[in-house]
Amino acid sequence: MTGKGPSRRNFLKASAGALGVGLMAACAAPGAPAGEEMAEDSGGEAAAMERVDVHCNLAQLQPTEWTTRSAEHPLVGNAARILAERFEEINPDIAVVFDESGDDAWLTAAVSSGESPDLMSRLDLVQRGWCVPIDDWLDAPSRYAIQYDTWSDSFYPSMMESLTWSDGLDYCAPIRAIWPYLEVGLACNMEIFNEHGLSPPATWTEQMEVSQALKQAGLGLSPWPREGETGNCWPLALQILPPMMQEVCIEMDADNDFFVGIEEALPAHNAELIGPYTPIYQRAWDEMYALALTWVDGFNTTDLDLLWREGSVGMQYRATWEFATLANDPNVDFERTFVPSPMPAAADIPPTVSMPGAVDPNDYTAGDGNVPGEHVQAIRGPQDVMLKSSTEMRGNRDQVINWWQFITEPENNAFLNNENQQYIPSAKDAKLGPLWSTIGGYKLPLYTYTIAWWGMGLLWDWDYFTEWRRIFVAWVIGDMDRAEFFERQQRSWDEGVARYEALLADQEADS
């Protein structure tokens, strides 16, 4: 990535805050999908043509085997199936096939044989060189969102800018989006809070105090259940480091576009601005360690999700796309509240003569009930992409684009995303569901730099990212001391940098 302007931004953007929202009711899907009057080129001769399959895997938006909500399945996926049926009615020459996905070995084999899904929602596929650039389609009108000059115009401009890859090309037309500056929140068991005279935290200091009080009561703070065993460290990326790195980001931001991307992280590493032994990282990790000491006992060997449902956890980190799952879970009968994961301010982590601290936000989102569209970003990078080998073998790229445009048309995109409300629609004029309409009333902190995780060196190499979580858990549970933790992390960091440099060299050689 060359970093020559806003359109070259990409990769993960760390949340500059997280949101709180009260217990939500079950989320119903909106009315019938759109598109029938917009596909005049799909009938007639097309109906007589040989039927072409479009294979897709839309991750959390895939149809589910179950069609109604239950205690076992609080989320249900009917919307994609309904959209596919409607799409096939107006495009009788195309059949939509929903593929299951497997592990990395399965995907590598499927890509090698050309049998992978054609449209897939998964990270890291562009980085592997497996995807088709879609600039020409994005720059042309959509078959369905005909109110816009181009397909790209139907999305938030800031999101599209953040999706441009390091080679200057676009591979993604987003199917879903994450609310700006909001990816991880705190779920609070209000029965426990009320019993112990506690209130949901609004500041980093309050979060530490509440977590310590819960720990003393034999409860504690729960990491994100999906990463309990590996030591959920998203608080480091999403809470602690962003307000601490504002000053160093000025030095890292080589192209002055107010975004720190992966291409700027490597020079920053070489200039020793970032890294495990820098003062800013050491202090941030010490804060993370202090927080982790308040985690529930046995966090890395316990079913944290079960503990929450049983009412044995006072507070738990949850991804915001899990809010709807928690709110709709019929197994839970206690009062729940979802609150921001507070960002440390200067008063929470004050700077010292020798150590950097946090800074206060510049401003806050309006909290007026609307999506702050100018701040919508592709937090995790290009996720919805078209696979090169399968579409080349099947010869179905235009049909894939047709389906892709159909599910990103604003009404259809709202229908797809609002069924479960794990995400907000990516189409800028799509209506919000009730959960996210409520979320729009909350103000979230704004910083000059909404730091990319890649820019912090956390995700430029997946092996490194996985390793530093493991060694952090070893430090927390006492299997290694602080000195060994930083020594091991530096070693892993160096190995990750070397792998990333080798990847860049291979990409340069291929080009």
SVG drawing of the C-alpha trace seen along z (x, -y; Angstrom):
<svg xmlns="http://www.w3.org/2000/svg" viewBox="-44 -18 59 47">
<polyline fill="none" stroke="black" stroke-width="0.4" points="0.0,0.0 1.4,-3.4 -0.7,-5.6 -1.0,-8.5 -4.4,-9.7 -7.7,-8.8 -8.7,-6.4 -5.6,-4.3 -6.7,-3.6 -7.4,-0.1 -7.3,2.6 -8.7,2.6 -9.8,-0.6 -9.8,-0.3 -13.0,-1.5 -12.7,-4.8 -15.4,-3.8 -18.1,-1.3 -21.7,-1.8 -24.3,-1.0 -27.8,-0.1 -30.6,1.3 -32.2,4.7 -33.7,4.9 -36.7,6.8 -36.5,9.5 -35.7,8.0 -38.1,8.6 -37.2,8.4 -38.7,5.6 -41.1,6.0 -40.6,7.6 -37.3,7.2 -36.9,4.8 -35.7,5.4 -38.4,6.7 -39.0,3.5 -35.2,2.9 -34.1,5.9 -35.6,5.5 -32.5,7.0 -33.0,10.3 -36.0,11.8 -36.8,12.6 -33.8,14.3 -32.1,14.7 -34.8,17.1 -34.0,19.4 -30.2,19.5 -28.5,22.2 -28.8,21.7 -25.6,20.5 -24.9,21.2 -23.6,18.5 -22.0,20.0 -21.7,17.8 -20.9,17.9 -22.1,14.8 -20.8,15.8 -23.3,14.6 -25.8,13.6 -26.1,17.2 -29.5,19.0 -29.8,21.2 -31.2,24.7 -33.8,23.6 -36.4,21.1 -37.7,19.9 -36.0,18.6 -35.6,20.9 -33.6,21.2 -31.0,23.1 -31.0,20.7 -31.8,17.2 -30.7,16.0 -32.4,17.2 -31.3,16.7 -34.3,16.5 -33.6,13.2 -30.8,14.4 -33.0,17.4 -35.9,15.1 -33.7,12.7 -32.3,15.6 -35.7,16.8 -36.8,13.4 -33.6,12.8 -34.1,16.1 -37.6,15.1 -36.3,12.0 -33.1,13.7 -34.3,17.2 -30.9,17.9 -29.1,17.7 -29.3,20.0 -28.0,18.9 -26.2,21.7 -25.3,21.2 -22.0,23.0 -20.9,24.1 -17.4,23.1 -14.6,25.0 -11.2,24.4 -8.1,22.9 -7.0,26.3 -10.5,26.7 -10.4,23.2 -6.9,23.5 -7.8,26.8 -11.1,25.3 -9.4,22.3 -6.7,24.5 -9.3,26.6 -11.6,23.7 -14.4,25.1 -14.6,22.4 -17.6,20.1 -17.6,17.4 -18.7,14.6 -17.4,15.0 -17.4,13.0 -14.1,13.7 -11.0,11.7 -7.5,12.1 -8.5,13.4 -7.3,10.3 -4.0,10.5 -3.6,14.0 -4.1,12.9 -7.2,14.9 -9.7,12.2 -10.9,10.4 -10.7,6.5 -14.2,5.1 -13.4,1.5 -15.0,1.6 -18.3,2.8 -18.2,0.4 -17.7,-2.5 -20.7,-1.5 -24.4,-1.8 -25.9,1.0 -28.7,3.0 -30.9,2.4 -29.8,-0.7 -30.6,-2.8 -31.0,-6.0 -27.2,-6.3 -24.8,-7.1 -22.6,-4.2 -22.8,-1.1 -20.0,-2.6 -22.2,-5.6 -24.8,-3.5 -22.3,-3.0 -20.8,-5.4 -17.9,-7.2 -15.7,-6.9 -16.2,-3.2 -15.3,-2.8 -12.2,-4.9 -11.1,-2.6 -11.5,0.5 -9.0,-0.4 -6.3,2.2 -2.5,1.6 -2.3,2.0 -4.8,-0.8 -7.6,1.5 -11.0,2.3 -12.0,5.8 -15.0,5.3 -18.6,4.1 -19.6,4.2 -22.6,6.2 -22.6,5.2 -21.1,2.4 -20.1,1.8 -21.4,-1.3 -18.5,-3.8 -16.2,-3.5 -18.2,-0.7 -17.2,2.9 -16.9,4.2 -19.2,3.4 -19.8,4.6 -22.8,6.7 -23.9,6.1 -26.0,8.4 -28.1,5.8 -29.3,8.2 -25.7,8.6 -25.0,4.9 -28.0,4.0 -27.2,6.6 -23.7,5.1 -24.7,1.5 -22.8,1.1 -23.5,-1.0 -22.4,-0.3 -19.0,-2.0 -18.8,-5.2 -15.0,-5.8 -11.9,-3.6 -11.3,-4.2 -14.9,-3.2 -14.5,0.0 -11.5,1.0 -13.2,0.2 -16.4,2.2 -14.3,5.1 -12.3,5.2 -15.5,5.0 -16.9,7.9 -13.7,9.9 -13.8,9.4 -17.4,10.6 -16.2,13.9 -17.6,12.9 -15.2,10.8 -15.1,9.5 -15.4,12.0 -13.3,11.8 -15.1,12.3 -16.2,15.9 -15.0,16.7 -11.5,15.9 -11.4,16.8 -8.9,19.5 -6.5,17.3 -6.9,14.3 -9.2,11.8 -7.0,8.7 -9.3,6.5 -9.4,4.0 -5.8,3.3 -6.6,2.5 -10.0,1.0 -9.8,-0.9 -6.3,-1.4 -4.0,-2.1 -6.1,-4.4 -6.2,-7.3 -2.5,-6.7 -1.2,-6.7 -2.6,-10.0 0.8,-11.7 2.9,-8.9 0.4,-8.6 1.4,-12.1 4.9,-10.7 3.6,-7.5 1.2,-9.2 3.7,-9.7 1.2,-10.8 -0.8,-13.1 -4.1,-11.5 -5.0,-11.1 -5.0,-7.4 -2.3,-4.9 -2.3,-1.9 -0.1,1.2 2.2,-0.5 3.0,-3.1 3.4,-0.7 6.5,1.0 8.5,-2.2 7.3,-3.1 8.5,0.2 11.9,-0.3 12.1,-3.8 11.3,-2.2 8.2,-4.3 6.1,-1.1 7.0,2.2 6.9,4.3 9.8,2.4 8.6,-1.1 7.3,-3.0 3.8,-3.5 3.4,0.3 4.8,1.2 2.5,-1.0 -0.5,0.1 0.3,3.7 0.6,3.0 -2.9,1.5 -4.1,4.6 -2.5,6.8 -4.1,5.0 -7.5,5.4 -6.9,9.1 -6.3,9.7 -10.0,8.9 -11.1,11.6 -13.2,14.4 -11.2,17.3 -10.4,20.0 -11.3,17.7 -9.2,19.8 -10.7,23.1 -14.3,22.2 -17.4,22.0 -17.8,18.2 -20.9,18.1 -22.6,20.6 -21.5,18.6 -23.2,15.6 -26.4,17.4 -26.5,18.9 -26.2,15.4 -22.8,16.1 -21.0,13.3 -21.4,9.6 -19.9,8.1 -18.6,9.5 -16.9,8.2 -19.1,8.8 -18.8,7.9 -21.5,5.5 -22.8,7.9 -23.6,10.2 -26.0,7.6 -29.0,9.0 -28.1,12.6 -27.9,11.7 -31.1,9.6 -33.1,12.3 -31.7,15.3 -34.8,16.9 -32.4,18.8 -31.6,15.5 -34.2,14.2 -32.2,11.5 -32.1,7.8 -29.3,7.0 -27.8,3.7 -25.1,3.1 -22.8,0.2 -19.7,-1.4 -16.3,0.1 -15.0,-3.2 -11.9,-4.8 -9.2,-5.9 -8.9,-9.7 -6.0,-11.7 -7.4,-11.5 -7.5,-7.7 -4.0,-7.1 -2.1,-10.4 1.2,-11.0 4.3,-11.1 7.8,-12.5 9.0,-9.2 5.8,-7.5 3.1,-8.5 -0.5,-8.5 -4.0,-8.8 -5.5,-11.9 -9.1,-13.2 -11.2,-12.9 -11.5,-15.9 -15.3,-15.6 -18.2,-13.1 -20.7,-11.8 -24.0,-13.7 -26.1,-11.0 -29.1,-12.2 -30.5,-8.8 -28.8,-8.7 -25.7,-6.8 -22.7,-9.1 -22.1,-8.3 -18.9,-10.3 -17.2,-8.0 -18.4,-4.6 -15.2,-2.6 -14.3,0.9 -13.0,1.7 -11.8,5.1 -10.8,4.5 -12.2,6.1 -14.5,8.9 -17.0,9.4 -15.0,10.5 -15.2,12.4 -12.9,15.4 -10.6,15.5 -10.2,19.3 -13.8,20.4 -15.3,17.6 -12.7,18.2 -13.5,21.9 -17.3,21.3 -17.2,18.3 -19.9,16.6 -18.4,13.3 -21.2,11.1 -23.8,13.3 -21.9,13.0 -21.9,9.2 -25.7,9.3 -26.4,11.2 -24.0,9.0 -25.7,5.8 -29.1,7.2 -28.3,7.8 -26.6,4.4 -29.6,2.5 -30.7,0.4 -34.1,2.1 -32.7,5.5 -29.6,4.7 -31.8,3.5 -33.9,6.7 -30.8,8.8 -29.0,7.1 -32.0,6.1 -33.2,9.6 -30.8,10.2 -29.2,6.7 -25.7,8.1 -24.5,5.3 -25.9,2.2 -26.7,2.2 -23.7,1.1 -26.0,-0.7 -26.0,-4.3 -29.8,-4.9 -30.9,-1.6 -33.2,-1.9 -32.0,-0.8 -33.7,1.8 -35.0,0.9 -31.8,1.9 -29.5,-0.2 -32.0,-3.1 -31.7,-3.2 -27.9,-3.0 -28.0,-6.1 -29.0,-8.1 -25.6,-7.5 -22.6,-9.7 -19.2,-8.1 -15.8,-9.7 -13.9,-11.0 -10.2,-11.1 -7.9,-12.5 -6.7,-9.0 -9.0,-6.0 -6.0,-3.7 -5.9,-0.6 -5.0,2.6 -2.6,3.2 -1.0,-0.1 -0.3,1.1 1.4,4.2 -1.3,6.4 -2.6,7.9 -0.1,7.5 0.7,11.2 -1.9,13.6 0.7,16.0 2.1,13.1 -1.4,12.0 -2.2,15.5 1.1,15.9 1.0,12.7 -2.4,13.6 -1.1,17.0 1.9,15.5 -0.2,12.8 -2.4,15.5 0.8,17.2 1.8,13.9 -1.7,13.4 -1.9,16.9 1.7,16.7 3.4,19.1 5.9,16.4 6.9,13.0 6.7,9.6 10.3,9.6 9.8,12.9 6.5,11.8 8.1,8.8 11.1,10.8 8.8,13.5 6.6,10.8 9.5,9.0 10.7,12.3 7.3,13.0 7.0,9.4 10.3,9.7 9.2,13.0 5.9,11.4 7.7,8.4 9.9,10.8 7.0,12.7 5.3,9.5 8.4,8.2 8.7,11.5 5.0,11.2 5.7,7.7 8.7,8.9 6.7,11.7 3.9,9.3 6.4,6.9 8.0,9.8 4.6,11.0 3.7,7.5"/>
</svg>
